[in-house]
């Protein structure tokens, strides 16, 4: 959004099925959050799908909150139905 803040977007995080549940996704997400802070970002935005329950729980545990009706942004991602933001 053009609101004067410095936004970053996380576009895609995935782990191979054989290594899921070992903390790899969390480590990558925490590294991305730290890098966002390092470059002076104000917030991080991501989109996901409600069917991806484990991913959504991970984002929530790392502090991302769901945008509510009226806060949602236009999206180019047809399969995404959840938008989340982490304020830094």
Secondary structure per residue as TSV (DSSP state, phi and psi in degrees):
chain	resnum	aa	ss	phi	psi
A	1	X	-	360.0	154.0
A	2	X	-	-93.0	67.7
A	3	X	S	-113.8	13.6
A	4	X	S	84.9	-5.4
A	5	X	S	-92.4	162.0
A	6	X	-	-98.9	99.8
A	7	X	E	-94.2	145.7
A	8	X	E	-124.5	152.1
A	9	X	E	-121.0	133.8
A	10	X	E	-94.2	121.6
A	11	X	-	-95.2	-45.3
A	12	X	-	-152.6	127.9
A	13	X	-	-129.9	131.1
A	14	X	-	-151.1	151.0
A	15	X	-	-128.1	145.4
A	16	X	-	-57.6	147.7
A	17	X	G	-57.4	-34.9
A	18	X	G	-74.2	-10.3
A	19	X	G	-118.5	5.7
A	20	X	T	-65.8	147.8
A	21	X	T	85.0	5.6
A	22	X	S	-106.1	7.0
A	23	X	S	90.4	5.2
A	24	X	H	-65.1	-47.2
A	25	X	H	-61.2	-42.3
A	26	X	H	-63.3	-42.3
A	27	X	H	-62.3	-43.3
A	28	X	H	-64.5	-45.5
A	29	X	H	-62.4	-43.5
A	30	X	H	-63.0	-37.5
A	31	X	H	-65.1	-42.2
A	32	X	H	-64.2	-39.6
A	33	X	H	-63.5	-44.4
A	34	X	H	-63.0	-42.2
A	35	X	H	-64.1	-37.4
A	36	X	H	-61.2	-43.5
A	37	X	H	-62.3	-43.0
A	38	X	H	-60.1	-33.5
A	39	X	T	-92.5	5.3
A	40	X	T	83.3	22.9
A	41	X	-	-67.4	149.3
A	42	X	S	-92.6	-29.2
A	43	X	E	-160.8	158.5
A	44	X	E	-121.8	137.5
A	45	X	E	-118.1	142.0
A	46	X	E	-147.2	160.0
A	47	X	E	-126.1	146.7
A	48	X	E	-147.9	-172.0
A	49	X	-	-119.5	139.8
A	50	X	T	-61.6	-19.3
A	51	X	T	-71.4	-19.3
A	52	X	-	-89.3	72.6
A	53	X	H	-61.8	-45.2
A	54	X	H	-63.8	-42.3
A	55	X	H	-63.6	-44.1
A	56	X	H	-62.3	-42.4
A	57	X	H	-61.9	-40.8
A	58	X	H	-61.1	-47.6
A	59	X	H	-59.7	-42.8
A	60	X	H	-63.4	-43.0
A	61	X	H	-62.9	-27.8
A	62	X	T	-89.9	5.3
A	63	X	T	102.6	-0.6
A	64	X	-	-71.0	141.7
A	65	X	E	-119.6	149.5
A	66	X	E	-73.8	135.3
A	67	X	-	-73.9	141.7
A	68	X	-	-96.3	167.0
A	69	X	T	-51.2	135.8
A	70	X	T	92.3	-18.7
A	71	X	T	-102.7	-12.6
A	72	X	-	-65.4	145.6
A	73	X	-	-104.5	154.5
A	74	X	-	-57.7	144.7
A	75	X	-	-133.1	142.4
A	76	X	S	-88.8	-2.7
A	77	X	-	-96.9	105.3
A	78	X	T	-63.8	-34.4
A	79	X	T	-87.3	-7.5
A	80	X	-	-89.7	131.9
A	81	X	-	-128.1	7.1
A	82	X	E	-129.2	135.6
A	83	X	E	-120.6	136.7
A	84	X	E	-134.9	152.1
A	85	X	E	-134.6	142.6
A	86	X	E	-119.3	118.2
A	87	X	E	-80.3	131.8
A	88	X	-	-102.7	360.0
